[in-house]
Amino acid sequence: MTATRRKAALAGRGSKAGGYWATERLPDGDGDGLTLQIGEGVATGLSGKEANGNPTIAALSSGNLPAVAKAMRERYPAAALVILADLVKATGEPDPHAIEAARSVGGKLAIPDFGTDRDPDMTDVNDMAALCGLEAVRRTIANAAPPARGEPQSAQEDAPAGDSEGNGWPDPHPLAAKIEPEPYPLDALPDTIRAAVEEVAGFVKAPAALVASSALAALSLACQAHIDAKRAEKLHGPVGLFLLTIADSGERKSTCDGFFVSAIRQYQEEQAEAMKPAIKEHEAAIAAWGAERDGLLSAVKDAGKKGKPTDKLRADLAQLQQEKPEPPRVPRLILGDETPENLAWSLAKQWPSAGVLSSEAGVVFGSHGMGKDSAMRNLALLNVLWDGGTHSIGRRTSESFTVRGARLTMGLMIQEITLREHLAKSGPLARGSGFLARFLVAWPESTQGQRPFTEAPANWPHLAAFHRRIAAILNQPAPIDEDGALTPAMLSLTPDAKAAWVEYHDAIDRDLSIGGELHDVRDVASKSADNAARLAALFQQFEHGIGAIGFDALDRATTITAWHLSESRRFFGELALPAELADAARLDSWLIEHCRQGRTHMVKKNHVRQHGPLRDGARLDAAIRELAELDRLRLEKDGKRLTIHLNPALMGVAP
């Protein structure tokens, strides 16, 4: 897929087992006059759509093609259905699942033609578009025909009814509301950032999404004091990102953060050292001011005792209070598990730009400040900081203060169970207030158990290049006015970037209504275009400095924010399920991927407990029972050994 087409892919919007991903919202009606194209993957779907303009959907796996085709035939009995076949790598023949799908619905089969000297890696119409052009794809689809009698059939057609693949297994029942994870779009990151992420990930072996989120948090923290983003007239604001990774403890987020924020820490330490003389001068000035204040207070007291007027003394005292020396502002950029009020104080009184980076965000989400009594107030504060607004905090026993013109980045990790508990405890507050909607959420598969020891490289050239650029941005003077508020430069979109942003905004908006793909996460989706503009501005400054936001930066940003939107939909979709069904969905995905990689249908239960997504024995047992009832697996005992057998139909091949 080209960079231009990446932005259209709201990755993972569909679910498997009869679910799908669509290039657009599908029309109403019975399909009269409609030609609907069905392919295996998202790239195939986009190429098919681009070739002739017909709506196209992706089944997300070859084995899912027949189920999706049948679902579309039920929905559109009058439509013409065209199956965009993939070729089998080894033989160059059309995939049997595509043939089965076309036959089962009376559809046509479009078979990509690469000639007699086909490269085995060339298998679908997306490859054909890259090699031969979209016109060749258009002709291939136009020449689609019903499958010939002699073309191979899938094993499913010869199996007895209810006998999956003819091997004694019943057909597996689908998992409701299951959305498959999509790979993190590393190629959408600017080259310098991508290379640094890959370099760190190669050593740390943390999930790619977690490593990339650490890099983006560092980028946001370095840039947010210097630039704002303008999306349209009267639509502008900060570029600070809120990033949330949902993962188990031990995924090495702190290690990843350490790699990417080291230049920021060094800058912070250098500034603290450079400001030591100013701090000492302030201490002396405060001492002198305090002595003068004590003298005036003593004089007021004496005059009162002697019955003398104190008006002049009181006026002098009031004037002196106005002249209290302000402490020098020393950059304090990296914060840990701060309560919202301490965070606000730091931004108002110490430095107006900061980042909360925490691998134990349960402290942030579940702190005293997030209790029921003050939850709404503190969520409102964090929302205001994301928006770049003004927020006043009144205190009874100490100085009240106002946060104005501050910028905040949040890079948090939280365990799934902790987030579930927080959401249950806070009720509708976290989502109803729009707090979680502001986050770019990632819910990556764990890499624990797949991290063999690797010696650290002697040099980190790509990470060093990332640090040099971050340091260059930080060493530019922060635009702080006399009241301590930031006045960042405003970056606007170029005309082509603006058109692409509007397209992205409108594509999302169309799916927010009842029945739309994004209706259940409309709170998150409504912020996605804003986050895309923020990320595009960050890419622009990192790569080119302060200037108009170009199309390439916007295109890359929409790809990444679309991926995060998919992750939010995946997480909140499973969150709406009972916990046992959510566990079953996660275990099911892990088992299918594990067995495909190992080319097997069996895995020891102990191995699943040690390396799978559910380490708690009771939760694992409940998930296994749920999947067994759905005929997706069997648990068999051989002596003392328990082995999980996966239904071969879930693999798309016979055992």
Summary of the structure (lengths in Angstrom):
residues: 655
radius of gyration: 29.5
end to end distance: 33.1
largest distance: 117.3
contacts: 2173
relative contact order: 0.11
helix: 50%
strand: 13%
